[in-house]
Amino acid sequence: MLTQEDKMIKKLLIIAIAINTLTAHAQNEVDALRYATQNLSGTARYAAMGGAFGSLGGEFSALSSNPAGIGMYQFGEITLTPSFNLNTTKSYTNASNLSSYESRLSIGNLGLVFTMPQNNLDWKRINLAIGWNQLANYDNTIQIETINSQNSIVDVILEMTNGTIQEDLTNPYSLMAWNTFLIDPLVNNNGDTVNGEYISNFSTSPKLQSKDITRAGDMKEFIIALGGSYKEKLYLGATIGIPTFEYYEYSEYTERETSDTSNNLRQMFFSEEISAYGTGYNLKVGLIYRFSEKIKLGGSIHTPTFFSIEEDYNTSMTTLAKDTTRNDNMGYFNPFNYNLVTPLKASISASTNFKNLLIGAEYELIDYSTSEYFTSGFENENITITNIYQRTENIKIGAEINIKPFVLRSGYSKYGSAFAEKDFSVEQFSYGIGLNNGSYFIDVAYVLSQGSEEHPLYNELIPIVNTNHNLVFTLGLRY
């Protein structure tokens, strides 16, 4: 049962969704997809081979993919992976093509593996691992600019406001528009004010509409993995995953007159600020079977992740007239808490080796339409998730060739589009080199990621192209 405060917060969410038709932040299916989408970066070896480690094993980052690989460790291991990420975003509109850049240093992996040899003739060893892997990076900036001669942000606000007398205005966006003189009461031909009917203080001339968006944050997963080797043929493992994320977004929508008009209003700003924090729980189980010295097959299942999320939201509106500046703002009274369940994921994998060449491939299946909010009042959002998202596949292929003392690697992966009617798939091309000295190893990888999306700017969908460059270093010690 929603409390009065929850109802107020939910009302703000609904209004924000309506405003989304012109400014593009939706706190519903967009959030569900963001927290369900993962792109495990991990160690440099894992990244260089496109993440195709489902049946290879002996790799810490793969414990967030197929935990059976822990059974292949014969020595204890410590890994540390710093990385440098550069994201480029380009928008395409009728007015301009704008590029934005965002860079960041981060830690992609920190892991510790303990091996415990057994006297049992069948179960050769039981191994334990603890640490964390980076699952997602949210750092991103977008700049959009277009000229619109048909519509204004005020049109949607007027649609929300008309029919409500001034004394009963409670819609926060209507109140901000009223308090900043973005809208005024309608005056009829007799010079009388019509209470409950409103007009825009903008002219009907073309407007320059722009939006700047800054996003930051990431998702990390703390893992505890346990597994073993049965007769060196069957490897079993399980991982308890505790993903945590922090996400921040600040966006500013601007609309201004492009020519001198008789209207006093010249420009308006509408900003939104969102901060979200979440913790989840999941279980991963997997197996790898060695058919021969050259062929291994693997499979894994990830349970849905159950997230508890806390979110803060604030927004403000500012208008600039020829002689004055006015500002108003609103936000949550308290952080808004809700629960989200992200989809189950399953994978199958295979690998083979030829002398000094190692090849791995992996196929993942995930149904984004099964994400679901488990908080009262989100029924419409859950219906939207079911309608617009789909089941999709991820494909990973990687190869490694040992040319002593170096190891060369390359990989390719394609992450299928979550959208039922639009292809927003992401492709990754990766390359790497390593030096393995037995007691220690050093690996370097470069990953190029390319994808596209659309960002709604009022009544127009703006094409966005994302290009990401990731440079990964891993230092590992065996004991």
C-alpha positions, 0 to 999 in steps of 0.5 A, spaced: 500 500 500 502 506 497 503 512 503 501 519 501 509 521 501 510 515 496 504 517 492 507 524 491 513 521 489 510 516 484 506 522 481 512 526 480 515 520 476 509 520 472 510 527 470 517 526 469 515 520 464 510 525 460 516 531 460 520 525 457 517 526 451 521 532 450 527 532 454 528 524 455 529 522 462 525 516 463 525 513 470 522 506 468 524 502 462 530 506 461 532 504 468 530 497 467 535 496 461 541 500 464 541 495 470 540 489 466 545 490 461 552 488 463 559 488 459 564 485 463 571 488 462 575 484 467 582 482 466 586 484 460 586 476 458 579 476 458 578 482 454 583 481 449 579 474 447 572 478 447 570 474 453 570 467 450 572 464 456 566 460 458 569 453 457 576 455 457 577 456 465 582 458 469 581 466 468 578 470 474 573 474 470 570 468 467 567 467 474 562 472 473 560 468 467 561 461 468 564 459 475 566 452 473 572 455 470 575 455 478 576 448 478 582 448 473 586 452 477 592 448 480 595 454 483 593 460 487 593 467 484 592 474 485 590 479 479 589 486 479 587 490 473 587 498 472 584 500 465 583 507 461 576 508 458 575 513 453 568 514 450 566 518 444 559 520 443 556 523 436 549 526 435 546 528 428 541 533 427 538 538 422 542 543 425 549 540 427 553 534 428 556 534 435 561 530 438 562 529 446 568 526 450 569 522 456 575 519 459 576 515 466 581 511 470 578 505 473 579 498 476 576 493 472 578 487 476 581 485 483 581 477 485 584 472 489 584 465 488 586 459 493 587 452 491 586 446 496 588 439 493 585 433 495 587 426 497 581 424 494 582 420 487 576 423 484 576 430 486 583 432 485 582 439 488 577 444 491 578 451 489 575 458 492 576 465 489 574 472 492 574 479 489 570 483 484 569 485 477 567 491 473 560 489 470 558 496 467 561 503 466 556 509 465 561 514 464 558 518 458 556 525 455 551 527 450 550 534 446 544 535 442 542 541 438 537 542 433 532 548 430 525 546 431 520 551 428 514 546 429 514 545 437 516 548 444 517 544 450 512 549 453 506 545 448 507 539 453 507 543 459 500 547 457 497 540 455 498 538 462 496 545 465 490 547 461 483 546 465 486 547 472 485 554 475 490 557 478 488 556 485 489 549 484 495 548 480 499 542 484 503 539 478 510 541 479 512 542 472 506 547 471 508 550 478 515 551 475 512 554 469 508 559 472 513 561 477 518 563 472 513 566 467 514 561 462 506 561 461 501 566 463 493 566 463 489 567 457 486 573 456 480 574 451 478 579 446 474 583 452 481 583 456 478 579 461 483 573 464 480 566 463 482 562 469 484 555 467 487 557 460 494 558 459 499 561 453 506 560 452 510 567 453 515 564 447 513 567 440 511 562 435 518 563 431 523 557 430 527 555 437 534 553 438 533 547 442 539 543 445 540 538 451 547 536 454 547 530 458 553 528 463 553 521 466 557 517 471 558 511 475 559 504 474 557 497 476 561 492 480 560 485 482 563 482 489 564 475 488 565 468 492 566 462 488 567 455 489 568 449 485 572 443 483 575 438 478 572 431 478 577 426 475 580 432 470 574 431 466 568 434 469 569 441 472 563 444 477 563 451 480 558 456 483 558 463 484 555 468 489 554 475 486 553 481 489 553 487 484 553 494 486 552 500 482 552 508 483 549 512 477 549 519 476 546 523 471 545 531 470 542 534 464 540 541 461 535 542 456 535 549 453 530 553 448 531 560 446 529 564 440 533 564 434 531 572 432 529 578 435 521 578 437 516 582 440 516 577 446 519 579 452 521 571 454 528 570 450 530 563 453 529 557 458 533 552 461 530 545 464 535 541 468 534 534 471 539 531 476 538 523 478 543 520 483 541 512 484 545 507 488 543 499 488 545 493 491 543 486 488 544 478 489 544 473 484 547 466 483 551 463 478 552 455 476 556 452 471 560 446 468 565 444 463 566 437 460 573 435 457 571 431 451 578 430 450 585 434 450 583 438 445 575 439 446 571 442 452 564 444 452 561 449 458 554 451 460 552 456 465 546 459 468 545 466 472 539 467 476 535 473 476 539 479 480 534 482 485 536 489 486 534 494 491 535 501 489 535 508 492 534 514 488 534 522 488 531 526 483 531 534 483 529 539 477 529 546 476 527 551 471 530 558 469 527 563 464 531 569 461 527 575 459 529 581 456 529 585 463 529 579 468 531 572 470 527 567 474 528 560 477 524 555 481 525 548 482 523 541 485 525 534 488 523 528 492 522 530 499 526 523 501 530 518 497 525 514 493 526 506 494 524 501 489 526 494 487 528 491 480 529 484 478 533 483 472 533 477 467 536 470 467 541 469 463 544 462 460 550 460 456 553 455 452 561 455 450 566 451 446 573 451 446 579 447 442 587 447 442 592 446 436 599 446 439 600 453 441 593 456 438 587 456 443 580 458 440 574 459 444 567 461 443 561 462 447 553 464 446 549 467 451 541 468 451 538 473 455 530 476 455 530 483 457 522 483 456 522 479 463 525 485 467 520 487 472 519 492 478 517 489 484 514 495 487 507 497 488 505 502 483 509 500 477 504 496 473 505 500 467 512 500 467 512 493 467 507 492 461 512 497 457 518 493 459 514 487 456 512 490 450 518 494 447 524 489 449 525 482 447 530 476 448 536 476 444 543 473 444 550 475 445 556 472 441 563 471 443 569 469 439 576 469 441 583 466 440 590 466 443 597 464 440 603 462 444 609 465 441 614 464 447 615 468 451 609 472 448 602 471 448 598 474 442 590 475 443 584 477 439 577 477 440 570 479 437 563 480 441 556 482 439 551 484 444 544 483 441 539 489 441 534 489 447 529 492 443 524 488 439 523 493 433 530 497 433 537 494 432 541 497 437 546 492 438 554 493 440 560 490 437 567 489 440 573 488 437 579 486 441 587 485 441 592 483 446 599 481 448 601 478 454 608 475 458 607 469 462 613 467 466 610 462 470 610 465 477 607 472 474 604 474 468 603 481 465 597 482 460 595 488 456 589 489 451 585 494 447 578 494 446 574 498 441 566 498 442 561 501 437 554 502 437 548 506 436 542 509 440 536 514 439 535 520 444 528 523 444 529 531 444 521 533 444 518 530 438 524 528 435 528 522 435 536 524 435 541 518 432 547 517 437 553 513 435 557 511 441 564 509 440 568 506 446 576 505 447 578 501 453 586 500 454 586 494 460 593 492 464 593 486 468 598 484 473 598 477 476 602 473 481 601 465 482 603 462 489 
